């Protein structure tokens, strides 16, 4: 009888460990030999705990007012008057960032360190008479401020003469080896997914296409990274699966359902990137990247369009609050510093996060767990609007669906996630799930797991009252097209005309928002004074417009025109060009 009772007690204790919900604390240890599906590596766990870290975009684009450089920008352009990497690190730390990823080389091929493999680098610029090294200064500044450091190295290089040939892959790895061996510990290696297109290519001025899945031979590159930086995670948008994945958008959100699992092989359609795969066979968590401004690089015209505090909080809830980490970009201004507006907004962002989550209302309540249901009973009617749950992902991501209910005026009401467009959105949890709902006053809160892949291991349940924020200001700016007379002469051709001749200096195009249908990716702009004779103003590609649908600017020398014609040479999808807005500057 005693042996039977002892066995039953042991079974009950183990069951409590599996389903017991700790209030804001780690759950007791469980049998690590029985994970539920794929589990994260130690590197991936350390990465997930960072939660927020910064991108820093700074390159020749800063001085040409572009997002993608062509690769032939003059080296004399790079000569910042007040470059201060310690200012960058201090701002990022005050904004709550745990580390910085720096664009050591963007698509233009310009290297922000004195690479011995190219002449197109800081070593041949006026800045510090060619003796400077931005990567070194930032790596040192990060460590002085207690931040982790990482590098972005663009696989695409619009400057190098051998891009597209086997020789370039050797060059690319040589540069990567420099970054991984000369600057201390690296927490992440970031490779952009933009691969191939037009460029300078050592003077060739041509378009070169490559197969992003095979050209770079990622498996060998990954082996080199693992050897040289064994504690780093790898972000990759190419053929081989890295440790982290892109979430399919640069708008700052991941799916309300977000599995940290992916297939080990095969193509990756958008829905897999955005939502993950429930039955994936490798752990590959989503990293949510976005910029504090509309663009990735600094543009003076965007000084009035830095993301508002409410927009940043929305981004936080839809990234960190959906089992992801937030990679928030701070572009560097031409003087070599983070702009004051960006820094103040970032610091306000961190203060608001601290304000929202400083007082866990569940801490002094009565919590009872029975089976897959947790009941939080408050000592008195309590006002709240946020709920946080965390799984212990060391043993896998398990929860598929859950419900949340508040006991208000003697009856249970269902709490929905106000940030989800449709459905209740109460699906996956993972490292952290934050549910935002309209403020309620309740005496009880009920959290019920309705579906799980294995017995759930919840390590935290918390309740908060977030202060109300004012509505967000649209980031794209005010509408301007109402002042222009325009019409479509064909599905892929827009005409803008005036009653009298104008001197045109700038044309801006805003793509349609929330859809890629009709987005112009490649264009030709023409001008005429008589509807018969047309002068080509400019042609090219709107860089990265599908992933980051912000204002695109076409600049030209002042040109006389009574009519402008925009030809859509290529669309992202669909058969008819579309736009969110247009703007034209005249003298």
VENRA-V190893 format. One record per run of one state. SS is the DSSP state (H for helix, E for strand, L for the rest). FROM is the first residue (numbers start at 1). TO is the last residue. Records with the same first field share a line. If there is no record, write none. Layout:
SS->FROM-TO / FROM-TO
This chain:
L->1-1 / 20-41 / 51-51 / 57-60 / 65-74 / 78-84 / 95-98 / 106-110 / 112-120 / 125-126 / 131-133 / 145-147 / 154-165 / 183-187 / 191-196 / 200-200 / 204-205 / 209-217 / 229-232 / 236-243 / 247-260 / 263-269 / 276-281 / 284-284 / 292-299 / 303-308 / 318-321 / 323-324 / 330-331 / 333-337 / 339-339 / 357-365 / 371-372 / 392-392 / 396-398 / 409-410 / 415-432 / 453-457 / 465-480 / 484-484 / 491-492 / 511-519 / 529-533 / 542-551 / 572-580 / 587-587
H->2-19 / 42-50 / 61-64 / 75-77 / 85-94 / 122-124 / 127-130 / 134-144 / 166-182 / 201-203 / 218-228 / 270-275 / 300-302 / 309-317 / 340-356 / 393-395 / 481-483
E->52-56 / 99-105 / 111-111 / 121-121 / 148-153 / 188-190 / 197-199 / 206-208 / 233-235 / 244-246 / 261-262 / 282-283 / 285-291 / 322-322 / 325-329 / 332-332 / 338-338 / 366-370 / 373-391 / 399-408 / 411-414 / 433-452 / 458-464 / 485-490 / 493-510 / 520-528 / 534-541 / 552-571 / 581-586
